[in-house]
Structures are given as structure tokens and as C-alpha cells.
Amino acid sequence: MRAYGAVMCIWWGAYFLAKKKDLAQVCANKGISIIQGEYWRFFTGLFLHVNLLHLLLNSIAFYWVCAFLETRTTSFKMIVFSLTAATLSNVCFSILYRKSISVGGSPIVFAMIGLIVIYALFGKDTRKLDIHSAYGRWILGFAIFGNIPIFSGNSSTLIIHSISLILGAVIAFVGLRLGIF
């Protein structure tokens, strides 16, 4: 199984486990004012989802982003990169939204979109993202519609996604220059 398949299995497993146990009490990301030293939440909050629609949309977006990137880098590098960028995004978000509680895998997806942007701008011998292709339409559609505050009801959705996209792009740029990607 590719590494990104494991992430999706964890997402779905956590979703069904959360129906029996309140995983958010132990795993949800919390703002820096209320995290009380439970810093693992910056990471574990990436694996929980609010509801089935939230999980389904992130799963579809994750599939398309990974399918586009799998010819450019290894699945292991994709996962290490995206989990690192997304965890750092949760740290930044928690500092900005000091009393928030958040969950969801979209920071992973938006960090990977940041990687795609860097490949498109600076990658050598890399097929560019064509918005007329199925990949391009799905990724662009998610980038636009994923920022409509369906689950948060406020601008925090746009903020966390923007942070993830920017951090993903910065880390990807450095990784590309260092020859990691």
C-alpha cells in the first residue's frame, strides 16, 4: 500500500472509531491558550473529521493531489512533507486562534497543493498542472470550494488553508533547491 493510502485508512478508521469514542477530547487540535501542553494535538487533529461529508471531500481531494504528485516524487516523501507542513500549519493556526478547537485533514491537502505550485513554477522536466485536465479541475475546484466555510462558519477555514498552502510552498521550494524533491 502506498503511504498516502495509509493516511486515508487512518482518516476513515478514526472517523468510525470516533462514533464509539470521543476522539476529539484526546486528539483535536487546540489553540495555544487551551492546549495545556498536549502538543501532539497539532499532529493528531489532522486525522479527525467533523462529519462524513468533511471526510469524503478531504479524501477525494487527497486522492487527486496524490495521483498528480505520484509521478513526481515518492509517496514516502509526499507523506513526510505533507504531515510536517500540515502540523506546522496547525501550530501557526493555534497561535492565531488561541482559543480554538479544530480538526481535519485539509491542511495536508493544501500543503500538497503548495508542493504542486512549486513544481509547476520551478520543477525541471515536470509536466505542468493543466486546469483543463481532470487533475487540474479537481485540484482547482477543491482549492476554491474548500475555502467556503461549510464546517467552521467563519474565516478560520480560509486562514488554515492559506497557512498550509504557503508553508507547503515554502517547504517545497527549499526541498526542491536542496534536491529533496
Disulfide bonds with the S-S distance in Angstrom:
none
